[in-house]
Amino acid sequence: MYSVLAGALALLAILLAWPVPQALAGARWVTRAPRMAVCLWQTIGLAGGVSAIAALLLLGFAPLGRAWTLLNLAALVLAALLFSWLTGVLITSAVRIERDLRRQRAAVDLLTSPDVDGVLVLEHPEPVAYCVPGPHPRIVVTAGAIAALPPDELAALLAHERAHAQGRHELVIQPFVAWQTALPFLAPARWATAAVADLVELLADDAAAEATSRMAVARALARVGAQRSPAGGVRTASNSVLSRVQRMSAPLPDRTAGTVGTVAGAGPGAAAAELRAADRAGL
């Protein structure tokens, strides 16, 4: 009985370690339901680790009432090592990320000046806004962004960053960073980190759209050429700015596909060039 359950859990762990993440990483529906997709990634990561450890434990305890073998002892040792390794990497990764974010917050406090809305203004010509997350987050916007963006686009950009701060998105990404650190040879760990980093950007886009409008978010994304992710160093390029602009623009009933070419408020050629430049910058 123990052996059968151990085999079933081992098979589940294998499925959750490769084919299931591979399928989810390539799924197109996730952009329509990013919150559900994040929950699925979290479930896959947690269930995969628990299944692997439980399979080893069941294999180790299989000889209850009979003689123990070296295989049983080895399974118990492997279960303990795997649990200790995953837990240890998660804790050390959390400590490291929080330490880095604390340093970033300290640096931001020195280099910026507060705005009336509690937003910190950095004197820099590039149009950029970002969030340094944590229990006491910092929302930073450059003077270049304030000068370049109309009020509705600036509000959308700041709403996007506030969504990162309020949603504590760094805590969403952090376990996947730890998973990738613990198992760097496992490609799905990298897929998961990149996918979840993309998805929290979509969550922040949606929150900003609710606070302002979808077209304001689309135009702000088109104008701003680079964003920093809320994970404290985790960046993503797979979910390009162009795809996010299209996502914000397409659902509008009074817009056509050609609307994307004019979201920057310029002629079609200039807007397309602006979108391509932003796409290359990795927003």
C-alpha atoms as an extended CHARMM CRD file, in Angstrom:
* protein
*
       283  EXT
         1         1  MET       CA              0.0000000000        0.0000000000        0.0000000000  PROA      1               0.0000000000
         2         2  TYR       CA              2.7530000000        2.4400000000        0.9610000000  PROA      2               0.0000000000
         3         3  SER       CA              4.6840000000        1.5960000000       -2.1950000000  PROA      3               0.0000000000
         4         4  VAL       CA              1.6560000000        2.1720000000       -4.4230000000  PROA      4               0.0000000000
         5         5  LEU       CA              0.9410000000        5.5670000000       -2.8600000000  PROA      5               0.0000000000
         6         6  ALA       CA              4.6300000000        6.4830000000       -3.0760000000  PROA      6               0.0000000000
         7         7  GLY       CA              4.6350000000        5.6030000000       -6.7640000000  PROA      7               0.0000000000
         8         8  ALA       CA              1.5090000000        7.6520000000       -7.4180000000  PROA      8               0.0000000000
         9         9  LEU       CA              2.9450000000       10.6790000000       -5.6260000000  PROA      9               0.0000000000
        10        10  ALA       CA              6.2540000000       10.2980000000       -7.4330000000  PROA      10              0.0000000000
        11        11  LEU       CA              4.4030000000       10.2690000000      -10.7630000000  PROA      11              0.0000000000
        12        12  LEU       CA              2.4600000000       13.3810000000       -9.7150000000  PROA      12              0.0000000000
        13        13  ALA       CA              5.7070000000       15.1040000000       -8.7470000000  PROA      13              0.0000000000
        14        14  ILE       CA              7.2030000000       14.2810000000      -12.1570000000  PROA      14              0.0000000000
        15        15  LEU       CA              4.1490000000       15.6210000000      -13.9650000000  PROA      15              0.0000000000
        16        16  LEU       CA              4.2160000000       18.8200000000      -11.9100000000  PROA      16              0.0000000000
        17        17  ALA       CA              7.9680000000       19.1980000000      -12.4360000000  PROA      17              0.0000000000
        18        18  TRP       CA              7.8710000000       19.3260000000      -16.2460000000  PROA      18              0.0000000000
        19        19  PRO       CA              4.8610000000       18.6630000000      -18.5180000000  PROA      19              0.0000000000
        20        20  VAL       CA              2.3030000000       20.6240000000      -16.4880000000  PROA      20              0.0000000000
        21        21  PRO       CA              4.5050000000       23.7720000000      -16.1370000000  PROA      21              0.0000000000
        22        22  GLN       CA              5.4250000000       23.4740000000      -19.8050000000  PROA      22              0.0000000000
        23        23  ALA       CA              1.7660000000       23.4470000000      -20.7960000000  PROA      23              0.0000000000
        24        24  LEU       CA              0.8930000000       26.3760000000      -18.5310000000  PROA      24              0.0000000000
        25        25  ALA       CA              3.8940000000       28.4020000000      -19.6960000000  PROA      25              0.0000000000
        26        26  GLY       CA              2.6380000000       28.1260000000      -23.2800000000  PROA      26              0.0000000000
        27        27  ALA       CA             -1.0400000000       28.7030000000      -22.5410000000  PROA      27              0.0000000000
        28        28  ARG       CA             -2.6190000000       31.7460000000      -24.1700000000  PROA      28              0.0000000000
        29        29  TRP       CA             -5.6000000000       32.0750000000      -21.8350000000  PROA      29              0.0000000000
        30        30  VAL       CA             -3.3970000000       33.2740000000      -18.9400000000  PROA      30              0.0000000000
        31        31  THR       CA             -3.4260000000       36.8690000000      -20.2030000000  PROA      31              0.0000000000
        32        32  ARG       CA             -7.2130000000       36.8800000000      -19.8350000000  PROA      32              0.0000000000
        33        33  ALA       CA             -7.1110000000       35.5350000000      -16.2750000000  PROA      33              0.0000000000
        34        34  PRO       CA             -3.7220000000       36.4270000000      -14.7750000000  PROA      34              0.0000000000
        35        35  ARG       CA             -4.8770000000       36.0210000000      -11.1760000000  PROA      35              0.0000000000
        36        36  MET       CA             -6.0680000000       32.4790000000      -11.8100000000  PROA      36              0.0000000000
        37        37  ALA       CA             -2.8210000000       31.7170000000      -13.6380000000  PROA      37              0.0000000000
        38        38  VAL       CA             -0.7550000000       32.9310000000      -10.6750000000  PROA      38              0.0000000000
        39        39  CYS       CA             -2.7920000000       30.7050000000       -8.3660000000  PROA      39              0.0000000000
        40        40  LEU       CA             -2.1790000000       27.7450000000      -10.6730000000  PROA      40              0.0000000000
        41        41  TRP       CA              1.5710000000       28.3920000000      -10.6760000000  PROA      41              0.0000000000
        42        42  GLN       CA              1.5510000000       28.5770000000       -6.8830000000  PROA      42              0.0000000000
        43        43  THR       CA             -0.4210000000       25.3440000000       -6.6760000000  PROA      43              0.0000000000
        44        44  ILE       CA              1.9450000000       23.5900000000       -9.0770000000  PROA      44              0.0000000000
        45        45  GLY       CA              5.0210000000       24.6830000000       -7.1460000000  PROA      45              0.0000000000
        46        46  LEU       CA              3.6360000000       23.7620000000       -3.7370000000  PROA      46              0.0000000000
        47        47  ALA       CA              2.0370000000       20.4930000000       -4.8230000000  PROA      47              0.0000000000
        48        48  GLY       CA              5.1490000000       19.4260000000       -6.7030000000  PROA      48              0.0000000000
        49        49  GLY       CA              7.4060000000       19.8910000000       -3.7040000000  PROA      49              0.0000000000
        50        50  VAL       CA              4.9610000000       18.2680000000       -1.2800000000  PROA      50              0.0000000000
        51        51  SER       CA              4.4060000000       15.3100000000       -3.6180000000  PROA      51              0.0000000000
        52        52  ALA       CA              8.1190000000       14.6290000000       -3.9950000000  PROA      52              0.0000000000
        53        53  ILE       CA              8.7630000000       14.7810000000       -0.2400000000  PROA      53              0.0000000000
        54        54  ALA       CA              5.6600000000       12.7230000000        0.5820000000  PROA      54              0.0000000000
        55        55  ALA       CA              6.6350000000       10.0390000000       -1.9360000000  PROA      55              0.0000000000
        56        56  LEU       CA             10.0390000000        9.6620000000       -0.2820000000  PROA      56              0.0000000000
        57        57  LEU       CA              8.4820000000        9.5650000000        3.1820000000  PROA      57              0.0000000000
        58        58  LEU       CA              5.9990000000        6.8890000000        2.1770000000  PROA      58              0.0000000000
        59        59  LEU       CA              8.7650000000        4.8510000000        0.6110000000  PROA      59              0.0000000000
        60        60  GLY       CA             10.8030000000        5.2400000000        3.7650000000  PROA      60              0.0000000000
        61        61  PHE       CA              7.9730000000        4.1880000000        6.0780000000  PROA      61              0.0000000000
        62        62  ALA       CA              6.8030000000        1.3550000000        3.8160000000  PROA      62              0.0000000000
        63        63  PRO       CA              8.3840000000       -1.4340000000        5.9220000000  PROA      63              0.0000000000
        64        64  LEU       CA              6.4000000000       -0.6240000000        9.0920000000  PROA      64              0.0000000000
        65        65  GLY       CA              5.8920000000       -3.9610000000       10.8000000000  PROA      65              0.0000000000
        66        66  ARG       CA              8.6270000000       -5.5440000000        8.6700000000  PROA      66              0.0000000000
        67        67  ALA       CA             12.3920000000       -5.2940000000        8.4280000000  PROA      67              0.0000000000
        68        68  TRP       CA             13.8360000000       -1.9770000000        7.2960000000  PROA      68              0.0000000000
        69        69  THR       CA             16.2000000000       -1.9340000000        4.3410000000  PROA      69              0.0000000000
        70        70  LEU       CA             18.8890000000        0.4450000000        3.1820000000  PROA      70              0.0000000000
        71        71  LEU       CA             16.5030000000        1.7050000000        0.5000000000  PROA      71              0.0000000000
        72        72  ASN       CA             13.9640000000        2.7590000000        3.1380000000  PROA      72              0.0000000000
        73        73  LEU       CA             16.5700000000        4.5990000000        5.1760000000  PROA      73              0.0000000000
        74        74  ALA       CA             17.9180000000        6.2780000000        2.0420000000  PROA      74              0.0000000000
        75        75  ALA       CA             14.4060000000        7.4760000000        1.1390000000  PROA      75              0.0000000000
        76        76  LEU       CA             13.9180000000        9.0390000000        4.5680000000  PROA      76              0.0000000000
        77        77  VAL       CA             17.3040000000       10.7430000000        4.3940000000  PROA      77              0.0000000000
        78        78  LEU       CA             16.5170000000       12.0910000000        0.9130000000  PROA      78              0.0000000000
        79        79  ALA       CA             13.1430000000       13.3870000000        2.1190000000  PROA      79              0.0000000000
        80        80  ALA       CA             14.8180000000       15.2100000000        5.0050000000  PROA      80              0.0000000000
        81        81  LEU       CA             17.5200000000       16.6310000000        2.7300000000  PROA      81              0.0000000000
        82        82  LEU       CA             15.0240000000       17.7860000000        0.0960000000  PROA      82              0.0000000000
        83        83  PHE       CA             12.7880000000       19.4570000000        2.6830000000  PROA      83              0.0000000000
        84        84  SER       CA             15.7720000000       21.1260000000        4.3730000000  PROA      84              0.0000000000
        85        85  TRP       CA             17.2060000000       22.2940000000        1.0520000000  PROA      85              0.0000000000
        86        86  LEU       CA             13.9640000000       23.7930000000       -0.2600000000  PROA      86              0.0000000000
        87        87  THR       CA             13.1180000000       25.4220000000        3.0650000000  PROA      87              0.0000000000
        88        88  GLY       CA             16.6250000000       26.7480000000        3.5340000000  PROA      88              0.0000000000
        89        89  VAL       CA             16.7940000000       28.2510000000        0.0460000000  PROA      89              0.0000000000
        90        90  LEU       CA             13.3800000000       29.8610000000        0.5130000000  PROA      90              0.0000000000
        91        91  ILE       CA             14.4330000000       31.4880000000        3.7930000000  PROA      91              0.0000000000
        92        92  THR       CA             17.8450000000       32.6510000000        2.5680000000  PROA      92              0.0000000000
        93        93  SER       CA             16.3250000000       33.9770000000       -0.6640000000  PROA      93              0.0000000000
        94        94  ALA       CA             13.6960000000       35.9190000000        1.2920000000  PROA      94              0.0000000000
        95        95  VAL       CA             16.3550000000       37.3910000000        3.5740000000  PROA      95              0.0000000000
        96        96  ARG       CA             18.5810000000       38.3480000000        0.6370000000  PROA      96              0.0000000000
        97        97  ILE       CA             15.7680000000       39.9750000000       -1.3380000000  PROA      97              0.0000000000
        98        98  GLU       CA             14.5330000000       41.9310000000        1.6810000000  PROA      98              0.0000000000
        99        99  ARG       CA             18.0800000000       43.1020000000        2.4430000000  PROA      99              0.0000000000
       100       100  ASP       CA             18.5120000000       44.3020000000       -1.1430000000  PROA      100             0.0000000000
       101       101  LEU       CA             15.1400000000       46.0560000000       -1.0720000000  PROA      101             0.0000000000
       102       102  ARG       CA             16.0060000000       47.7390000000        2.2210000000  PROA      102             0.0000000000
       103       103  ARG       CA             19.1840000000       49.1080000000        0.6330000000  PROA      103             0.0000000000
       104       104  GLN       CA             17.2090000000       50.3010000000       -2.3830000000  PROA      104             0.0000000000
       105       105  ARG       CA             14.6750000000       52.0640000000       -0.1700000000  PROA      105             0.0000000000
       106       106  ALA       CA             17.4890000000       53.7880000000        1.7230000000  PROA      106             0.0000000000
       107       107  ALA       CA             19.1040000000       54.9090000000       -1.5300000000  PROA      107             0.0000000000
       108       108  VAL       CA             15.7880000000       56.1630000000       -2.8910000000  PROA      108             0.0000000000
       109       109  ASP       CA             15.1820000000       58.2010000000        0.2620000000  PROA      109             0.0000000000
       110       110  LEU       CA             18.5340000000       59.9240000000       -0.2240000000  PROA      110             0.0000000000
       111       111  LEU       CA             18.1610000000       60.6290000000       -3.9350000000  PROA      111             0.0000000000
       112       112  THR       CA             14.5380000000       61.7240000000       -4.1770000000  PROA      112             0.0000000000
       113       113  SER       CA             12.1990000000       64.3770000000       -2.8820000000  PROA      113             0.0000000000
       114       114  PRO       CA              8.5830000000       63.7150000000       -1.8200000000  PROA      114             0.0000000000
       115       115  ASP       CA              5.6360000000       64.8220000000       -3.9040000000  PROA      115             0.0000000000
       116       116  VAL       CA              2.2620000000       65.9000000000       -2.5480000000  PROA      116             0.0000000000
       117       117  ASP       CA              0.7570000000       62.4510000000       -3.1530000000  PROA      117             0.0000000000
       118       118  GLY       CA              3.5120000000       60.6380000000       -1.3080000000  PROA      118             0.0000000000
       119       119  VAL       CA              5.2870000000       59.7580000000       -4.5430000000  PROA      119             0.0000000000
       120       120  LEU       CA              9.0480000000       60.2670000000       -4.5640000000  PROA      120             0.0000000000
       121       121  VAL       CA             10.4310000000       62.3090000000       -7.4400000000  PROA      121             0.0000000000
       122       122  LEU       CA             13.8220000000       61.4560000000       -8.8890000000  PROA      122             0.0000000000
       123       123  GLU       CA             15.5440000000       64.1620000000      -10.9090000000  PROA      123             0.0000000000
       124       124  HSD       CA             16.2770000000       62.2120000000      -14.0810000000  PROA      124             0.0000000000
       125       125  PRO       CA             15.3240000000       62.9950000000      -17.6800000000  PROA      125             0.0000000000
       126       126  GLU       CA             14.2210000000       59.4690000000      -18.6230000000  PROA      126             0.0000000000
       127       127  PRO       CA             10.4770000000       58.8130000000      -18.1870000000  PROA      127             0.0000000000
       128       128  VAL       CA             10.4520000000       56.0140000000      -15.5940000000  PROA      128             0.0000000000
       129       129  ALA       CA              8.2970000000       55.0080000000      -12.6390000000  PROA      129             0.0000000000
       130       130  TYR       CA              8.8870000000       52.0590000000      -10.3610000000  PROA      130             0.0000000000
       131       131  CYS       CA              8.0820000000       50.5840000000       -6.9890000000  PROA      131             0.0000000000
       132       132  VAL       CA             10.5570000000       49.5320000000       -4.3200000000  PROA      132             0.0000000000
       133       133  PRO       CA              8.2820000000       47.1370000000       -2.4190000000  PROA      133             0.0000000000
       134       134  GLY       CA              8.1240000000       46.0470000000        1.1840000000  PROA      134             0.0000000000
       135       135  PRO       CA              6.1850000000       46.8310000000        4.3740000000  PROA      135             0.0000000000
       136       136  HSD       CA              6.8960000000       50.5180000000        3.7270000000  PROA      136             0.0000000000
       137       137  PRO       CA              7.0970000000       50.7180000000       -0.0920000000  PROA      137             0.0000000000
       138       138  ARG       CA              8.4200000000       53.5970000000       -2.1390000000  PROA      138             0.0000000000
       139       139  ILE       CA              6.7660000000       54.7470000000       -5.3520000000  PROA      139             0.0000000000
       140       140  VAL       CA              9.3170000000       56.5970000000       -7.4840000000  PROA      140             0.0000000000
       141       141  VAL       CA              8.7050000000       58.6530000000      -10.6100000000  PROA      141             0.0000000000
       142       142  THR       CA             11.2890000000       60.6050000000      -12.5450000000  PROA      142             0.0000000000
       143       143  ALA       CA             11.0190000000       64.2620000000      -13.4490000000  PROA      143             0.0000000000
       144       144  GLY       CA             11.2250000000       63.1010000000      -17.0550000000  PROA      144             0.0000000000
       145       145  ALA       CA              8.0280000000       61.0750000000      -16.6600000000  PROA      145             0.0000000000
       146       146  ILE       CA              6.2140000000       63.9970000000      -15.0530000000  PROA      146             0.0000000000
       147       147  ALA       CA              7.2620000000       66.2470000000      -17.9380000000  PROA      147             0.0000000000
       148       148  ALA       CA              6.5640000000       63.7360000000      -20.7270000000  PROA      148             0.0000000000
       149       149  LEU       CA              3.2470000000       62.1880000000      -19.6770000000  PROA      149             0.0000000000
       150       150  PRO       CA             -0.1750000000       63.8720000000      -19.7170000000  PROA      150             0.0000000000
       151       151  PRO       CA             -2.0180000000       63.7810000000      -16.3800000000  PROA      151             0.0000000000
       152       152  ASP       CA             -4.1540000000       60.7310000000      -17.1930000000  PROA      152             0.0000000000
       153       153  GLU       CA             -1.1530000000       58.6880000000      -18.3570000000  PROA      153             0.0000000000
       154       154  LEU       CA              0.9110000000       59.7120000000      -15.3530000000  PROA      154             0.0000000000
       155       155  ALA       CA             -1.9720000000       58.7010000000      -13.0840000000  PROA      155             0.0000000000
       156       156  ALA       CA             -2.1650000000       55.3330000000      -14.8530000000  PROA      156             0.0000000000
       157       157  LEU       CA              1.5720000000       54.7900000000      -14.4830000000  PROA      157             0.0000000000
       158       158  LEU       CA              1.4910000000       55.5840000000      -10.7680000000  PROA      158             0.0000000000
       159       159  ALA       CA             -1.6040000000       53.4150000000      -10.2700000000  PROA      159             0.0000000000
       160       160  HSD       CA              0.3140000000       50.5240000000      -11.8420000000  PROA      160             0.0000000000
       161       161  GLU       CA              3.1590000000       50.9470000000       -9.3520000000  PROA      161             0.0000000000
       162       162  ARG       CA              0.7830000000       51.3760000000       -6.4110000000  PROA      162             0.0000000000
       163       163  ALA       CA             -0.8320000000       48.0870000000       -7.4020000000  PROA      163             0.0000000000
       164       164  HSD       CA              2.5650000000       46.3950000000       -7.0790000000  PROA      164             0.0000000000
       165       165  ALA       CA              3.0240000000       47.9220000000       -3.6470000000  PROA      165             0.0000000000
       166       166  GLN       CA             -0.4700000000       47.2080000000       -2.3320000000  PROA      166             0.0000000000
       167       167  GLY       CA             -0.5540000000       43.6940000000       -3.7730000000  PROA      167             0.0000000000
       168       168  ARG       CA              2.8720000000       42.8630000000       -2.2960000000  PROA      168             0.0000000000
       169       169  HSD       CA              3.7780000000       41.3220000000       -5.6290000000  PROA      169             0.0000000000
       170       170  GLU       CA              7.3410000000       40.7560000000       -4.5190000000  PROA      170             0.0000000000
       171       171  LEU       CA              6.0010000000       38.1250000000       -2.1350000000  PROA      171             0.0000000000
       172       172  VAL       CA              4.2160000000       36.4390000000       -5.0330000000  PROA      172             0.0000000000
       173       173  ILE       CA              7.4080000000       36.1730000000       -7.0840000000  PROA      173             0.0000000000
       174       174  GLN       CA              9.7790000000       35.4220000000       -4.2210000000  PROA      174             0.0000000000
       175       175  PRO       CA              8.9870000000       31.6730000000       -3.8300000000  PROA      175             0.0000000000
       176       176  PHE       CA              9.5650000000       31.1330000000       -7.5460000000  PROA      176             0.0000000000
       177       177  VAL       CA             12.9110000000       32.9020000000       -7.3490000000  PROA      177             0.0000000000
       178       178  ALA       CA             13.7700000000       30.5170000000       -4.5110000000  PROA      178             0.0000000000
       179       179  TRP       CA             12.5500000000       27.5410000000       -6.5710000000  PROA      179             0.0000000000
       180       180  GLN       CA             14.7940000000       28.5970000000       -9.4610000000  PROA      180             0.0000000000
       181       181  THR       CA             17.7240000000       29.0920000000       -7.0910000000  PROA      181             0.0000000000
       182       182  ALA       CA             17.2030000000       25.7050000000       -5.4630000000  PROA      182             0.0000000000
       183       183  LEU       CA             16.7960000000       23.8550000000       -8.7700000000  PROA      183             0.0000000000
       184       184  PRO       CA             18.7090000000       25.8740000000      -11.3940000000  PROA      184             0.0000000000
       185       185  PHE       CA             19.0120000000       22.8270000000      -13.6620000000  PROA      185             0.0000000000
       186       186  LEU       CA             15.2160000000       22.4970000000      -13.8850000000  PROA      186             0.0000000000
       187       187  ALA       CA             13.8760000000       24.4970000000      -16.8420000000  PROA      187             0.0000000000
       188       188  PRO       CA             10.3050000000       24.7420000000      -15.4520000000  PROA      188             0.0000000000
       189       189  ALA       CA             11.6790000000       26.6650000000      -12.4720000000  PROA      189             0.0000000000
       190       190  ARG       CA             12.9050000000       29.3260000000      -14.8890000000  PROA      190             0.0000000000
       191       191  TRP       CA              9.6270000000       29.2280000000      -16.8210000000  PROA      191             0.0000000000
       192       192  ALA       CA              7.6590000000       29.6980000000      -13.6280000000  PROA      192             0.0000000000
       193       193  THR       CA              9.7110000000       32.6840000000      -12.4560000000  PROA      193             0.0000000000
       194       194  ALA       CA              9.4260000000       34.4360000000      -15.8220000000  PROA      194             0.0000000000
       195       195  ALA       CA              5.7240000000       33.6190000000      -16.1780000000  PROA      195             0.0000000000
       196       196  VAL       CA              4.7610000000       34.8470000000      -12.7100000000  PROA      196             0.0000000000
       197       197  ALA       CA              6.8320000000       38.0130000000      -13.1560000000  PROA      197             0.0000000000
       198       198  ASP       CA              4.8840000000       38.6410000000      -16.3750000000  PROA      198             0.0000000000
       199       199  LEU       CA              1.5640000000       37.8970000000      -14.7340000000  PROA      199             0.0000000000
       200       200  VAL       CA              2.0080000000       40.3390000000      -11.8560000000  PROA      200             0.0000000000
       201       201  GLU       CA              2.6770000000       43.0320000000      -14.4430000000  PROA      201             0.0000000000
       202       202  LEU       CA             -0.6730000000       42.1740000000      -16.0120000000  PROA      202             0.0000000000
       203       203  LEU       CA             -2.3280000000       42.3000000000      -12.5860000000  PROA      203             0.0000000000
       204       204  ALA       CA             -0.8730000000       45.7740000000      -12.0440000000  PROA      204             0.0000000000
       205       205  ASP       CA             -2.0080000000       46.8400000000      -15.5270000000  PROA      205             0.0000000000
       206       206  ASP       CA             -5.5500000000       45.7010000000      -14.7260000000  PROA      206             0.0000000000
       207       207  ALA       CA             -5.5550000000       47.5470000000      -11.3880000000  PROA      207             0.0000000000
       208       208  ALA       CA             -4.2960000000       50.7000000000      -13.0950000000  PROA      208             0.0000000000
       209       209  ALA       CA             -6.9870000000       50.3650000000      -15.7700000000  PROA      209             0.0000000000
       210       210  GLU       CA             -9.6820000000       50.1780000000      -13.0860000000  PROA      210             0.0000000000
       211       211  ALA       CA             -8.2830000000       53.2840000000      -11.3890000000  PROA      211             0.0000000000
       212       212  THR       CA             -7.9420000000       55.2650000000      -14.6340000000  PROA      212             0.0000000000
       213       213  SER       CA             -8.7520000000       53.7590000000      -18.0420000000  PROA      213             0.0000000000
       214       214  ARG       CA             -7.4110000000       51.0110000000      -20.2700000000  PROA      214             0.0000000000
       215       215  MET       CA             -6.3350000000       53.4370000000      -22.9780000000  PROA      215             0.0000000000
       216       216  ALA       CA             -4.5240000000       55.6420000000      -20.4670000000  PROA      216             0.0000000000
       217       217  VAL       CA             -2.5850000000       52.5740000000      -19.3490000000  PROA      217             0.0000000000
       218       218  ALA       CA             -1.8730000000       51.5930000000      -22.9600000000  PROA      218             0.0000000000
       219       219  ARG       CA             -0.5710000000       55.0550000000      -23.8440000000  PROA      219             0.0000000000
       220       220  ALA       CA              1.5370000000       55.2180000000      -20.6800000000  PROA      220             0.0000000000
       221       221  LEU       CA              3.0540000000       51.8230000000      -21.4510000000  PROA      221             0.0000000000
       222       222  ALA       CA              3.8650000000       52.9900000000      -24.9640000000  PROA      222             0.0000000000
       223       223  ARG       CA              5.5740000000       56.1550000000      -23.7820000000  PROA      223             0.0000000000
       224       224  VAL       CA              7.5920000000       54.7010000000      -20.9260000000  PROA      224             0.0000000000
       225       225  GLY       CA             10.4240000000       52.5860000000      -22.2680000000  PROA      225             0.0000000000
       226       226  ALA       CA             11.5750000000       50.6280000000      -19.1700000000  PROA      226             0.0000000000
       227       227  GLN       CA             10.0280000000       49.3980000000      -15.9690000000  PROA      227             0.0000000000
       228       228  ARG       CA             11.4440000000       47.6030000000      -12.9700000000  PROA      228             0.0000000000
       229       229  SER       CA              9.6790000000       44.5200000000      -11.6820000000  PROA      229             0.0000000000
       230       230  PRO       CA              8.4810000000       44.3600000000       -8.0670000000  PROA      230             0.0000000000
       231       231  ALA       CA             10.7040000000       41.4030000000       -7.2590000000  PROA      231             0.0000000000
       232       232  GLY       CA             13.8100000000       43.3940000000       -6.4640000000  PROA      232             0.0000000000
       233       233  GLY       CA             15.9630000000       42.4530000000       -9.4100000000  PROA      233             0.0000000000
       234       234  VAL       CA             13.7520000000       39.9880000000      -11.2790000000  PROA      234             0.0000000000
       235       235  ARG       CA             13.1530000000       41.2120000000      -14.8110000000  PROA      235             0.0000000000
       236       236  THR       CA             11.1090000000       39.7760000000      -17.6280000000  PROA      236             0.0000000000
       237       237  ALA       CA             11.2910000000       40.3420000000      -21.3590000000  PROA      237             0.0000000000
       238       238  SER       CA              8.8670000000       37.6820000000      -22.5980000000  PROA      238             0.0000000000
       239       239  ASN       CA              5.7880000000       39.7920000000      -21.9670000000  PROA      239             0.0000000000
       240       240  SER       CA              6.7060000000       42.7300000000      -24.1810000000  PROA      240             0.0000000000
       241       241  VAL       CA              5.3520000000       46.2120000000      -23.9110000000  PROA      241             0.0000000000
       242       242  LEU       CA              3.6950000000       45.8160000000      -27.2960000000  PROA      242             0.0000000000
       243       243  SER       CA              1.6830000000       42.7720000000      -26.1660000000  PROA      243             0.0000000000
       244       244  ARG       CA              0.6160000000       44.6140000000      -23.0170000000  PROA      244             0.0000000000
       245       245  VAL       CA             -0.4420000000       47.6580000000      -25.0330000000  PROA      245             0.0000000000
       246       246  GLN       CA             -2.4290000000       45.3860000000      -27.3330000000  PROA      246             0.0000000000
       247       247  ARG       CA             -4.0260000000       43.6890000000      -24.3350000000  PROA      247             0.0000000000
       248       248  MET       CA             -5.1150000000       47.0380000000      -22.9040000000  PROA      248             0.0000000000
       249       249  SER       CA             -6.3540000000       48.3150000000      -26.2750000000  PROA      249             0.0000000000
       250       250  ALA       CA             -8.0760000000       45.3210000000      -27.8600000000  PROA      250             0.0000000000
       251       251  PRO       CA            -11.0400000000       44.8570000000      -25.4670000000  PROA      251             0.0000000000
       252       252  LEU       CA            -12.3770000000       48.3580000000      -26.0510000000  PROA      252             0.0000000000
       253       253  PRO       CA            -15.5890000000       48.0080000000      -28.1020000000  PROA      253             0.0000000000
       254       254  ASP       CA            -15.1350000000       51.3210000000      -29.9100000000  PROA      254             0.0000000000
       255       255  ARG       CA            -11.5900000000       50.5710000000      -31.0210000000  PROA      255             0.0000000000
       256       256  THR       CA            -10.2690000000       48.5810000000      -33.9350000000  PROA      256             0.0000000000
       257       257  ALA       CA             -7.0280000000       46.6910000000      -34.2700000000  PROA      257             0.0000000000
       258       258  GLY       CA             -5.5150000000       49.7810000000      -35.8360000000  PROA      258             0.0000000000
       259       259  THR       CA             -5.9830000000       51.6510000000      -32.5590000000  PROA      259             0.0000000000
       260       260  VAL       CA             -2.7630000000       50.1620000000      -31.2520000000  PROA      260             0.0000000000
       261       261  GLY       CA             -0.8750000000       52.1350000000      -33.8470000000  PROA      261             0.0000000000
       262       262  THR       CA             -2.1130000000       55.4180000000      -32.4170000000  PROA      262             0.0000000000
       263       263  VAL       CA             -2.1010000000       54.8430000000      -28.6620000000  PROA      263             0.0000000000
       264       264  ALA       CA              0.8810000000       57.1000000000      -28.1910000000  PROA      264             0.0000000000
       265       265  GLY       CA             -1.1300000000       60.0470000000      -29.4480000000  PROA      265             0.0000000000
       266       266  ALA       CA              1.0230000000       60.5690000000      -32.5490000000  PROA      266             0.0000000000
       267       267  GLY       CA              0.8670000000       59.6190000000      -36.2130000000  PROA      267             0.0000000000
       268       268  PRO       CA              0.8650000000       55.8940000000      -37.0450000000  PROA      268             0.0000000000
       269       269  GLY       CA              4.5050000000       55.7940000000      -38.0920000000  PROA      269             0.0000000000
       270       270  ALA       CA              5.7800000000       57.6830000000      -35.0410000000  PROA      270             0.0000000000
       271       271  ALA       CA              3.6390000000       55.6450000000      -32.6640000000  PROA      271             0.0000000000
       272       272  ALA       CA              4.8130000000       52.3540000000      -34.1460000000  PROA      272             0.0000000000
       273       273  ALA       CA              8.4260000000       53.4210000000      -33.7810000000  PROA      273             0.0000000000
       274       274  GLU       CA              7.7780000000       54.4320000000      -30.1730000000  PROA      274             0.0000000000
       275       275  LEU       CA              6.1860000000       51.0660000000      -29.4020000000  PROA      275             0.0000000000
       276       276  ARG       CA              9.0800000000       49.1800000000      -30.9900000000  PROA      276             0.0000000000
       277       277  ALA       CA             11.5810000000       51.1970000000      -28.9740000000  PROA      277             0.0000000000
       278       278  ALA       CA              9.6990000000       50.5190000000      -25.7690000000  PROA      278             0.0000000000
       279       279  ASP       CA              9.4370000000       46.8260000000      -26.6710000000  PROA      279             0.0000000000
       280       280  ARG       CA             13.1980000000       46.5820000000      -27.0920000000  PROA      280             0.0000000000
       281       281  ALA       CA             13.6760000000       48.2720000000      -23.7390000000  PROA      281             0.0000000000
       282       282  GLY       CA             11.8460000000       45.4030000000      -22.0420000000  PROA      282             0.0000000000
       283       283  LEU       CA              8.8350000000       47.0090000000      -20.3710000000  PROA      283             0.0000000000
